Amino acid sequence: MDRRLILAVAGSGKTTFMINKLDLERRYLIVTYTDNNQSHLRQSIIEKFGYEPANISLLSFFQFLYRVCFRPFLKDEYRVSGISWELPPNWTRFEKGRVHYVSSFDLLYYNRISKLCLEICKEDIRERIEKFYDCFMIDEVQDLGGHDFNLITSIIPNSIDCLFVGDFYQHTFETSLDGNVNSGLYKNFEQYKKRWRNAGIVIDETTLSNSYRCSPTTCDFVQQHIGIEISSHRKDCTGVKLVEEAKEAETLFYDDTKIKLFLQEANKYDCYATNWGASKGLDRFHDVCIVLNKSTLSAYKMGRLNTIPPSTKNKLYVACTRAKGDIYLIPHTFIDKFKKR
């Protein structure tokens, strides 16, 4: 059986690679995290086959947890009406039994579903996946956090193919957090790979190591300034420019053909904008404007973007790799005046 984790770079064709693996003969279980990616995968499946084939099950991560992991084995013991998206009260951390997992409204705490399944029915889940599917795929595995990572690495089937795909440096969200469980998982790339190897997974760092979206110019900038390895299939050159004039910054701010990407609070600016992390999975931009706040602007000028906190660095990597064309780095000092009060 082929049991692989492909560590991809941004814009390397993850979705195309996965879709090309699909056929109408085998039974596929595909799991992904973000709504953007689930919609993108569904559309790609329809484009390939002309419809959604019955042999392909596409689930969001929490649909997978609820329908495949929890409900078949625990619905009678834990009678619940759905999932609570609120964090559990602190006092429940050290409680045992139902109150640890289920709210007073009979809803499962989203960040403890995996923990519950891991403790009670992990072997049953593995057997169920092996029984009903011929191939198990997970996209965006870099977003697995907390107990979810532990569950997935514990239920990896032995008798069917498994294909997991993700970009370690696009870790900007986590499926769930619960105390310090796996809190350091994404701080060390080598340790992260070791965790997967210990689960019996082969690490593939070459198949999707080159980007179709990003130019060599963008890839060089990301490598040299942010310190993340990425190469390009392309041969053309684009631009990466620090905006140094207020007038140019204002023109770019009002130019709706160029997305403005902010570390946070993009909704407070009346322009075509989103946050760095929220742009993950989006592939429709040509030129992008990246607004650098005080700390990232200072780090850029000092040549130390590679030393900023990992979560911020990953989001900046995501922002830079949205660009098919030019990147404009805009100091926040030119943009602050446009912020809604």
Helices and strands as residue ranges (DSSP letters): E 3-7, H 14-20, E 28-32, H 35-49, E 56-60, H 61-63, I 64-70, H 71-74, E 83-84, G 90-94, H 98-101, E 108-109, G 110-112, H 113-120, H 122-132, E 135-139, G 141-143, H 146-154, E 161-166, G 168-170, H 189-198, E 202-204, E 210-211, H 216-221, I 222-226, E 231-232, E 240-242, H 246-253, E 259-262, G 266-268, E 273-275, G 277-279, E 288-292, H 294-301, G 305-307, H 310-320, E 327-331, G 332-334, G 336-338
